[in-house]
Amino acid sequence: MLAGMGMSAFAERARRELWATGEAAGKRTAESHKELTAQELHIARLAREGLTNPQIGTRLCISARTVEYHLSKVFAKLGIVSRRQLDSVLS
């Protein structure tokens, strides 16, 4: 829509922001719900390294609560219940 209005710089920024959150323009299939988004994977890797939610949030310029939300989705998608299990499932 932004590109159609001649606002290509804003359109490009919106595309990058969507990509950073792991979203895509296409619909997700029933099988793809188990796949981690780019943002979820990034947060999961930082959590695996031992960073706390506030530390991850600071590094990614998001709130600790947003980190918590993403980690809860990661745990559900991967079928795990703690950060300790991230190392074995992300290898």
N, CA, C and O atoms as a Tinker XYZ file with bonds, in Angstrom:
   364  protein
     1  N      0.827000   -1.181000    0.000000    73     2
     2  CA     0.000000    0.000000    0.000000    64     1     3
     3  C      0.883000    1.260000    0.000000    63     2     4     5
     4  O      0.612000    2.215000   -0.728000    81     3
     5  N      1.935000    1.248000    0.821000    73     3     6
     6  CA     2.820000    2.415000    0.865000    64     5     7
     7  C      3.528000    2.636000   -0.465000    63     6     8     9
     8  O      3.667000    3.771000   -0.920000    81     7
     9  N      3.967000    1.563000   -1.078000    73     7    10
    10  CA     4.638000    1.695000   -2.378000    64     9    11
    11  C      3.684000    2.261000   -3.412000    63    10    12    13
    12  O      4.078000    3.063000   -4.259000    81    11
    13  N      2.435000    1.845000   -3.343000    73    11    14
    14  CA     1.424000    2.344000   -4.268000    64    13    15
    15  C      1.154000    3.830000   -4.099000    63    14    16    17
    16  O      0.691000    4.492000   -5.028000    81    15
    17  N      1.442000    4.356000   -2.912000    73    15    18
    18  CA     1.234000    5.784000   -2.640000    64    17    19
    19  C      2.502000    6.585000   -2.924000    63    18    20    21
    20  O      2.551000    7.787000   -2.666000    81    19
    21  N      3.535000    5.911000   -3.461000    73    19    22
    22  CA     4.775000    6.612000   -3.778000    64    21    23
    23  C      5.691000    6.790000   -2.570000    63    22    24    25
    24  O      6.601000    7.619000   -2.604000    81    23
    25  N      5.468000    6.037000   -1.525000    73    23    26
    26  CA     6.269000    6.142000   -0.305000    64    25    27
    27  C      7.174000    4.911000   -0.193000    63    26    28    29
    28  O      7.058000    4.120000    0.743000    81    27
    29  N      8.063000    4.771000   -1.152000    73    27    30
    30  CA     8.886000    3.567000   -1.229000    64    29    31
    31  C      9.813000    3.395000   -0.032000    63    30    32    33
    32  O     10.066000    2.265000    0.384000    81    31
    33  N     10.323000    4.479000    0.528000    73    31    34
    34  CA    11.197000    4.363000    1.702000    64    33    35
    35  C     10.428000    3.782000    2.886000    63    34    36    37
    36  O     10.949000    2.931000    3.607000    81    35
    37  N      9.196000    4.235000    3.088000    73    35    38
    38  CA     8.380000    3.702000    4.165000    64    37    39
    39  C      7.997000    2.244000    3.887000    63    38    40    41
    40  O      7.941000    1.426000    4.805000    81    39
    41  N      7.738000    1.929000    2.632000    73    39    42
    42  CA     7.392000    0.561000    2.265000    64    41    43
    43  C      8.553000   -0.381000    2.566000    63    42    44    45
    44  O      8.349000   -1.478000    3.088000    81    43
    45  N      9.763000    0.044000    2.240000    73    43    46
    46  CA    10.947000   -0.771000    2.508000    64    45    47
    47  C     11.156000   -0.941000    4.005000    63    46    48    49
    48  O     11.499000   -2.030000    4.465000    81    47
    49  N     10.954000    0.116000    4.758000    73    47    50
    50  CA    11.112000    0.020000    6.216000    64    49    51
    51  C     10.071000   -0.934000    6.800000    63    50    52    53
    52  O     10.395000   -1.742000    7.671000    81    51
    53  N      8.836000   -0.850000    6.334000    73    51    54
    54  CA     7.782000   -1.752000    6.809000    64    53    55
    55  C      8.131000   -3.200000    6.487000    63    54    56    57
    56  O      7.897000   -4.091000    7.303000    81    55
    57  N      8.690000   -3.437000    5.301000    73    55    58
    58  CA     9.095000   -4.790000    4.914000    64    57    59
    59  C     10.190000   -5.314000    5.842000    63    58    60    61
    60  O     10.150000   -6.466000    6.274000    81    59
    61  N     11.177000   -4.450000    6.146000    73    59    62
    62  CA    12.257000   -4.858000    7.053000    64    61    63
    63  C     11.735000   -5.127000    8.455000    63    62    64    65
    64  O     12.157000   -6.085000    9.102000    81    63
    65  N     10.824000   -4.293000    8.927000    73    63    66
    66  CA    10.254000   -4.483000   10.267000    64    65    67
    67  C      9.466000   -5.787000   10.342000    63    66    68    69
    68  O      9.557000   -6.517000   11.329000    81    67
    69  N      8.700000   -6.075000    9.307000    73    67    70
    70  CA     7.972000   -7.346000    9.273000    64    69    71
    71  C      8.936000   -8.520000    9.282000    63    70    72    73
    72  O      8.725000   -9.496000   10.001000    81    71
    73  N      9.981000   -8.429000    8.495000    73    71    74
    74  CA    10.966000   -9.502000    8.435000    64    73    75
    75  C     11.623000   -9.700000    9.792000    63    74    76    77
    76  O     11.844000  -10.837000   10.208000    81    75
    77  N     11.940000   -8.604000   10.494000    73    75    78
    78  CA    12.596000   -8.690000   11.804000    64    77    79
    79  C     11.718000   -9.376000   12.841000    63    78    80    81
    80  O     12.227000  -10.019000   13.759000    81    79
    81  N     10.423000   -9.245000   12.703000    73    79    82
    82  CA     9.521000   -9.904000   13.653000    64    81    83
    83  C      9.220000  -11.331000   13.241000    63    82    84    85
    84  O      8.548000  -12.066000   13.966000    81    83
    85  N      9.714000  -11.722000   12.081000    73    83    86
    86  CA     9.496000  -13.076000   11.615000    64    85    87
    87  C      8.233000  -13.240000   10.808000    63    86    88    89
    88  O      7.887000  -14.353000   10.409000    81    87
    89  N      7.550000  -12.165000   10.568000    73    87    90
    90  CA     6.312000  -12.230000    9.799000    64    89    91
    91  C      6.618000  -12.200000    8.315000    63    90    92    93
    92  O      7.657000  -11.706000    7.879000    81    91
    93  N      5.700000  -12.735000    7.566000    73    91    94
    94  CA     5.827000  -12.727000    6.116000    64    93    95
    95  C      4.474000  -12.364000    5.518000    63    94    96    97
    96  O      3.445000  -12.432000    6.190000    81    95
    97  N      4.493000  -11.988000    4.276000    73    95    98
    98  CA     3.256000  -11.586000    3.625000    64    97    99
    99  C      2.341000  -12.773000    3.343000    63    98   100   101
   100  O      1.121000  -12.613000    3.297000    81    99
   101  N      2.913000  -13.959000    3.152000    73    99   102
   102  CA     2.108000  -15.127000    2.828000    64   101   103
   103  C      1.427000  -15.737000    4.036000    63   102   104   105
   104  O      1.800000  -15.472000    5.179000    81   103
   105  N      0.421000  -16.557000    3.768000    73   103   106
   106  CA    -0.277000  -17.260000    4.839000    64   105   107
   107  C      0.557000  -18.434000    5.313000    63   106   108   109
   108  O      1.331000  -19.014000    4.551000    81   107
   109  N      0.390000  -18.773000    6.570000    73   107   110
   110  CA     1.075000  -19.930000    7.113000    64   109   111
   111  C      0.212000  -21.158000    6.922000    63   110   112   113
   112  O     -1.015000  -21.093000    7.004000    81   111
   113  N      0.858000  -22.265000    6.669000    73   111   114
   114  CA     0.131000  -23.521000    6.535000    64   113   115
   115  C      0.024000  -24.186000    7.898000    63   114   116   117
   116  O      0.637000  -23.732000    8.864000    81   115
   117  N     -0.747000  -25.252000    7.979000    73   115   118
   118  CA    -0.905000  -25.974000    9.245000    64   117   119
   119  C      0.431000  -26.530000    9.717000    63   118   120   121
   120  O      0.677000  -26.590000   10.922000    81   119
   121  N      1.302000  -26.940000    8.792000    73   119   122
   122  CA     2.596000  -27.494000    9.160000    64   121   123
   123  C      3.572000  -26.435000    9.642000    63   122   124   125
   124  O      4.433000  -26.732000   10.470000    81   123
   125  N      3.464000  -25.223000    9.154000    73   123   126
   126  CA     4.461000  -24.202000    9.473000    64   125   127
   127  C      4.297000  -23.617000   10.868000    63   126   128   129
   128  O      5.148000  -22.841000   11.304000    81   127
   129  N      3.220000  -23.969000   11.589000    73   127   130
   130  CA     3.045000  -23.402000   12.927000    64   129   131
   131  C      4.111000  -23.891000   13.892000    63   130   132   133
   132  O      4.326000  -23.264000   14.929000    81   131
   133  N      4.778000  -24.986000   13.583000    73   131   134
   134  CA     5.836000  -25.509000   14.447000    64   133   135
   135  C      7.176000  -24.814000   14.203000    63   134   136   137
   136  O      8.075000  -24.897000   15.040000    81   135
   137  N      7.318000  -24.141000   13.085000    73   135   138
   138  CA     8.572000  -23.482000   12.758000    64   137   139
   139  C      8.715000  -22.188000   13.548000    63   138   140   141
   140  O      7.741000  -21.460000   13.741000    81   139
   141  N      9.911000  -21.910000   13.995000    73   139   142
   142  CA    10.164000  -20.670000   14.718000    64   141   143
   143  C     10.339000  -19.520000   13.736000    63   142   144   145
   144  O     10.934000  -19.682000   12.671000    81   143
   145  N      9.814000  -18.361000   14.106000    73   143   146
   146  CA    10.054000  -17.167000   13.306000    64   145   147
   147  C     11.493000  -16.726000   13.535000    63   146   148   149
   148  O     12.158000  -17.217000   14.447000    81   147
   149  N     11.967000  -15.817000   12.724000    73   147   150
   150  CA    13.335000  -15.299000   12.879000    64   149   151
   151  C     13.511000  -14.662000   14.256000    63   150   152   153
   152  O     14.540000  -14.856000   14.902000    81   151
   153  N     12.518000  -13.907000   14.704000    73   151   154
   154  CA    12.589000  -13.247000   16.004000    64   153   155
   155  C     12.584000  -14.277000   17.128000    63   154   156   157
   156  O     13.353000  -14.153000   18.082000    81   155
   157  N     11.730000  -15.291000   17.028000    73   155   158
   158  CA    11.673000  -16.325000   18.057000    64   157   159
   159  C     13.000000  -17.067000   18.136000    63   158   160   161
   160  O     13.493000  -17.339000   19.230000    81   159
   161  N     13.574000  -17.393000   17.000000    73   159   162
   162  CA    14.848000  -18.103000   16.976000    64   161   163
   163  C     15.955000  -17.250000   17.581000    63   162   164   165
   164  O     16.778000  -17.756000   18.345000    81   163
   165  N     15.984000  -15.973000   17.251000    73   163   166
   166  CA    16.991000  -15.072000   17.798000    64   165   167
   167  C     16.870000  -14.994000   19.322000    63   166   168   169
   168  O     17.870000  -15.085000   20.034000    81   167
   169  N     15.660000  -14.827000   19.811000    73   167   170
   170  CA    15.420000  -14.751000   21.259000    64   169   171
   171  C     15.779000  -16.071000   21.932000    63   170   172   173
   172  O     16.384000  -16.074000   23.004000    81   171
   173  N     15.415000  -17.182000   21.317000    73   171   174
   174  CA    15.725000  -18.493000   21.884000    64   173   175
   175  C     17.230000  -18.701000   21.999000    63   174   176   177
   176  O     17.713000  -19.240000   22.995000    81   175
   177  N     17.960000  -18.278000   20.992000    73   175   178
   178  CA    19.424000  -18.424000   21.030000    64   177   179
   179  C     20.039000  -17.558000   22.133000    63   178   180   181
   180  O     20.962000  -17.992000   22.823000    81   179
   181  N     19.532000  -16.344000   22.295000    73   179   182
   182  CA    20.039000  -15.481000   23.365000    64   181   183
   183  C     19.701000  -16.064000   24.737000    63   182   184   185
   184  O     20.517000  -16.000000   25.656000    81   183
   185  N     18.518000  -16.622000   24.877000    73   183   186
   186  CA    18.127000  -17.259000   26.143000    64   185   187
   187  C     19.008000  -18.476000   26.407000    63   186   188   189
   188  O     19.401000  -18.725000   27.547000    81   187
   189  N     19.316000  -19.228000   25.365000    73   187   190
   190  CA    20.194000  -20.398000   25.496000    64   189   191
   191  C     21.582000  -19.983000   25.994000    63   190   192   193
   192  O     22.236000  -20.730000   26.722000    81   191
   193  N     22.025000  -18.786000   25.594000    73   191   194
   194  CA    23.327000  -18.287000   26.024000    64   193   195
   195  C     23.316000  -17.838000   27.482000    63   194   196   197
   196  O     24.367000  -17.538000   28.048000    81   195
   197  N     22.126000  -17.792000   28.094000    73   195   198
   198  CA    22.039000  -17.443000   29.501000    64   197   199
   199  C     21.579000  -16.028000   29.792000    63   198   200   201
   200  O     21.557000  -15.621000   30.953000    81   199
   201  N     21.211000  -15.269000   28.772000    73   199   202
   202  CA    20.731000  -13.912000   28.998000    64   201   203
   203  C     19.342000  -13.950000   29.629000    63   202   204   205
   204  O     18.537000  -14.828000   29.317000    81   203
   205  N     19.067000  -13.006000   30.509000    73   203   206
   206  CA    17.751000  -12.889000   31.125000    64   205   207
   207  C     16.805000  -12.176000   30.164000    63   206   208   209
   208  O     17.238000  -11.601000   29.165000    81   207
   209  N     15.518000  -12.219000   30.472000    73   207   210
   210  CA    14.546000  -11.520000   29.616000    64   209   211
   211  C     14.857000  -10.032000   29.511000    63   210   212   213
   212  O     14.837000   -9.495000   28.403000    81   211
   213  N     15.150000   -9.330000   30.629000    73   211   214
   214  CA    15.498000   -7.908000   30.494000    64   213   215
   215  C     16.759000   -7.676000   29.653000    63   214   216   217
   216  O     16.824000   -6.705000   28.900000    81   215
   217  N     17.754000   -8.551000   29.772000    73   215   218
   218  CA    18.973000   -8.414000   28.978000    64   217   219
   219  C     18.689000   -8.624000   27.492000    63   218   220   221
   220  O     19.200000   -7.890000   26.646000    81   219
   221  N     17.879000   -9.619000   27.184000    73   219   222
   222  CA    17.503000   -9.874000   25.792000    64   221   223
   223  C     16.716000   -8.680000   25.254000    63   222   224   225
   224  O     16.958000   -8.213000   24.141000    81   223
   225  N     15.774000   -8.198000   26.059000    73   223   226
   226  CA    14.966000   -7.051000   25.658000    64   225   227
   227  C     15.815000   -5.825000   25.364000    63   226   228   229
   228  O     15.591000   -5.127000   24.375000    81   227
   229  N     16.784000   -5.570000   26.223000    73   227   230
   230  CA    17.676000   -4.432000   26.013000    64   229   231
   231  C     18.457000   -4.590000   24.722000    63   230   232   233
   232  O     18.594000   -3.638000   23.954000    81   231
   233  N     18.961000   -5.766000   24.486000    73   231   234
   234  CA    19.754000   -6.020000   23.283000    64   233   235
   235  C     18.924000   -5.862000   22.005000    63   234   236   237
   236  O     19.434000   -5.396000   20.986000    81   235
   237  N     17.633000   -6.253000   22.061000    73   235   238
   238  CA    16.793000   -6.216000   20.867000    64   237   239
   239  C     15.849000   -5.018000   20.828000    63   238   240   241
   240  O     15.040000   -4.891000   19.909000    81   239
   241  N     15.954000   -4.144000   21.821000    73   239   242
   242  CA    15.093000   -2.952000   21.895000    64   241   243
   243  C     13.608000   -3.314000   21.976000    63   242   244   245
   244  O     12.768000   -2.692000   21.325000    81   243
   245  N     13.302000   -4.327000   22.785000    73   243   246
   246  CA    11.924000   -4.711000   23.061000    64   245   247
   247  C     11.787000   -4.880000   24.569000    63   246   248   249
   248  O     12.791000   -4.934000   25.280000    81   247
   249  N     10.565000   -4.964000   25.057000    73   247   250
   250  CA    10.363000   -5.106000   26.494000    64   249   251
   251  C     10.632000   -6.536000   26.952000    63   250   252   253
   252  O     10.568000   -7.478000   26.162000    81   251
   253  N     10.933000   -6.680000   28.236000    73   251   254
   254  CA    11.142000   -8.007000   28.812000    64   253   255
   255  C      9.864000   -8.830000   28.692000    63   254   256   257
   256  O      9.915000  -10.051000   28.538000    81   255
   257  N      8.738000   -8.167000   28.763000    73   255   258
   258  CA     7.450000   -8.864000   28.624000    64   257   259
   259  C      7.267000   -9.413000   27.208000    63   258   260   261
   260  O      6.707000  -10.495000   27.030000    81   259
   261  N      7.731000   -8.679000   26.213000    73   259   262
   262  CA     7.672000   -9.165000   24.832000    64   261   263
   263  C      8.587000  -10.373000   24.664000    63   262   264   265
   264  O      8.245000  -11.327000   23.966000    81   263
   265  N      9.741000  -10.328000   25.301000    73   263   266
   266  CA    10.653000  -11.475000   25.275000    64   265   267
   267  C      9.951000  -12.686000   25.885000    63   266   268   269
   268  O     10.001000  -13.785000   25.332000    81   267
   269  N      9.301000  -12.479000   27.019000    73   267   270
   270  CA     8.573000  -13.557000   27.691000    64   269   271
   271  C      7.510000  -14.155000   26.764000    63   270   272   273
   272  O      7.350000  -15.374000   26.701000    81   271
   273  N      6.791000  -13.298000   26.053000    73   271   274
   274  CA     5.762000  -13.747000   25.108000    64   273   275
   275  C      6.383000  -14.630000   24.018000    63   274   276   277
   276  O      5.880000  -15.713000   23.722000    81   275
   277  N      7.481000  -14.149000   23.429000    73   275   278
   278  CA     8.130000  -14.918000   22.364000    64   277   279
   279  C      8.656000  -16.252000   22.890000    63   278   280   281
   280  O      8.537000  -17.275000   22.216000    81   279
   281  N      9.237000  -16.246000   24.089000    73   279   282
   282  CA     9.750000  -17.493000   24.644000    64   281   283
   283  C      8.624000  -18.486000   24.922000    63   282   284   285
   284  O      8.809000  -19.691000   24.755000    81   283
   285  N      7.476000  -17.998000   25.338000    73   283   286
   286  CA     6.356000  -18.913000   25.577000    64   285   287
   287  C      5.923000  -19.567000   24.261000    63   286   288   289
   288  O      5.564000  -20.744000   24.239000    81   287
   289  N      5.957000  -18.806000   23.175000    73   287   290
   290  CA     5.637000  -19.378000   21.869000    64   289   291
   291  C      6.707000  -20.378000   21.437000    63   290   292   293
   292  O      6.388000  -21.424000   20.872000    81   291
   293  N      7.968000  -20.064000   21.700000    73   291   294
   294  CA     9.072000  -20.964000   21.371000    64   293   295
   295  C      8.899000  -22.284000   22.121000    63   294   296   297
   296  O      8.999000  -23.358000   21.527000    81   295
   297  N      8.638000  -22.202000   23.426000    73   295   298
   298  CA     8.488000  -23.410000   24.231000    64   297   299
   299  C      7.348000  -24.272000   23.705000    63   298   300   301
   300  O      7.484000  -25.492000   23.608000    81   299
   301  N      6.222000  -23.641000   23.365000    73   299   302
   302  CA     5.071000  -24.388000   22.861000    64   301   303
   303  C      5.394000  -25.048000   21.528000    63   302   304   305
   304  O      5.059000  -26.215000   21.320000    81   303
   305  N      6.038000  -24.323000   20.628000    73   303   306
   306  CA     6.354000  -24.859000   19.304000    64   305   307
   307  C      7.352000  -26.008000   19.385000    63   306   308   309
   308  O      7.270000  -26.969000   18.620000    81   307
   309  N      8.300000  -25.900000   20.327000    73   307   310
   310  CA     9.336000  -26.920000   20.438000    64   309   311
   311  C      8.976000  -28.034000   21.415000    63   310   312   313
   312  O      9.687000  -29.034000   21.514000    81   311
   313  N      7.877000  -27.859000   22.133000    73   311   314
   314  CA     7.453000  -28.883000   23.089000    64   313   315
   315  C      8.361000  -28.999000   24.291000    63   314   316   317
   316  O      8.606000  -30.096000   24.794000    81   315
   317  N      8.868000  -27.850000   24.756000    73   315   318
   318  CA     9.742000  -27.838000   25.930000    64   317   319
   319  C      9.108000  -26.975000   27.015000    63   318   320   321
   320  O      8.135000  -26.261000   26.771000    81   319
   321  N      9.683000  -27.053000   28.231000    73   319   322
   322  CA     9.110000  -26.292000   29.341000    64   321   323
   323  C     10.121000  -25.396000   30.054000    63   322   324   325
   324  O      9.746000  -24.643000   30.953000    81   323
   325  N     11.396000  -25.465000   29.668000    73   323   326
   326  CA    12.380000  -24.617000   30.343000    64   325   327
   327  C     13.505000  -24.204000   29.401000    63   326   328   329
   328  O     13.706000  -24.788000   28.337000    81   327
   329  N     14.223000  -23.186000   29.830000    73   327   330
   330  CA    15.373000  -22.693000   29.057000    64   329   331
   331  C     16.471000  -23.741000   28.952000    63   330   332   333
   332  O     17.198000  -23.792000   27.961000    81   331
   333  N     16.585000  -24.569000   29.970000    73   331   334
   334  CA    17.631000  -25.601000   29.961000    64   333   335
   335  C     17.497000  -26.536000   28.773000    63   334   336   337
   336  O     18.485000  -27.087000   28.289000    81   335
   337  N     16.275000  -26.710000   28.308000    73   335   338
   338  CA    16.035000  -27.626000   27.187000    64   337   339
   339  C     16.362000  -26.978000   25.845000    63   338   340   341
   340  O     16.434000  -27.675000   24.833000    81   339
   341  N     16.560000  -25.670000   25.814000    73   339   342
   342  CA    16.853000  -24.983000   24.544000    64   341   343
   343  C     18.130000  -25.521000   23.899000    63   342   344   345
   344  O     18.202000  -25.660000   22.678000    81   343
   345  N     19.127000  -25.821000   24.715000    73   343   346
   346  CA    20.398000  -26.278000   24.162000    64   345   347
   347  C     20.242000  -27.558000   23.348000    63   346   348   349
   348  O     20.852000  -27.704000   22.289000    81   347
   349  N     19.432000  -28.473000   23.840000    73   347   350
   350  CA    19.286000  -29.749000   23.120000    64   349   351
   351  C     18.421000  -29.630000   21.877000    63   350   352   353
   352  O     18.637000  -30.361000   20.911000    81   351
   353  N     17.442000  -28.725000   21.878000    73   351   354
   354  CA    16.548000  -28.643000   20.724000    64   353   355
   355  C     17.026000  -27.651000   19.663000    63   354   356   357
   356  O     16.554000  -27.694000   18.527000    81   355
   357  N     17.943000  -26.773000   20.011000    73   355   358
   358  CA    18.445000  -25.792000   19.036000    64   357   359
   359  C     19.784000  -26.172000   18.424000    63   358   360   361
   360  O     20.315000  -25.423000   17.604000    81   359
   361  N     20.333000  -27.298000   18.796000    73   359   362
   362  CA    21.648000  -27.679000   18.283000    64   361   363
   363  C     21.653000  -27.874000   16.803000    63   362   364
   364  O     22.692000  -28.197000   16.227000    81   363
